[in-house]
């Protein structure tokens, strides 16, 4: 059984015309089906407005789809009983794009990371502090960062804290929604390497949502392409992305820049 199964998910947003409640729904996701196996990463590529983040919210249980199912470890996350939903929330975590808006600016790094532990674990204050220090060190920070506030960290450091919080409960799956796109190239590389190490060490699974082909290729085992709410292609071997004949994929490849300006070809009209 797959860890995550998305089955025929369709979702629309309605809009209200001024002085008229007539629904003018806009389809965001159309008949999406995909799965993620334990210990693997599915990279989900798409341009802005493709529906990637909406699909992430649906998978996280934040937005109920109008049609279809999301099964996590065999349980429908929208119809499971209270006990199962609690276990799902523990095993399904997320890291979002904006590292600053993802945390409470009035909380220290220690409190930010400890929050899930306080909700799900029964640790003594000493045990909890030791666990938080271990998590900080695991993501490349240290005990001296415990009492710092978000505004005292760089964007890359704060994203490491978000990652530490996400792995604190040893989840099964982490949804990474544009989690490196706001970082500079150096920090992107460092965070991607960290995520790869954590995946190997803890047996994590990822849904890596991004518009960045290079980032997706670096971390993913499989690749999918979302365009205008439709899953236009899914590759069980990520190298097949570069030989695909699909016009949307061709356009994405054509827009991809080489990692160094020296290797970027000049387009001619």
Secondary structure, DSSP 8 states (H G I E B T S, - for coil): --SEEEEEEEEEE--EETTEEEE--EEEEEEEEEEE-TT-EEEEE--TTSSHHHHHHHHTTSS--SEEEEEETTEETTTS-HHHHHHHHHHEEEE-S-TTTTS-TTSBHHHHHHHHHHHH----HHHHHHHHHHHHHHTT--GGGTT-BGGGS-HHHHHHHHHHHHHTT--SEEEEESTTTTS-HHHHHHHHHHHHHHHHHHT-EEEEEES-HHHHHHH-SEEEEEETTEEEEEESSGGGGGT---HHHHHHHHH---SSGGG------
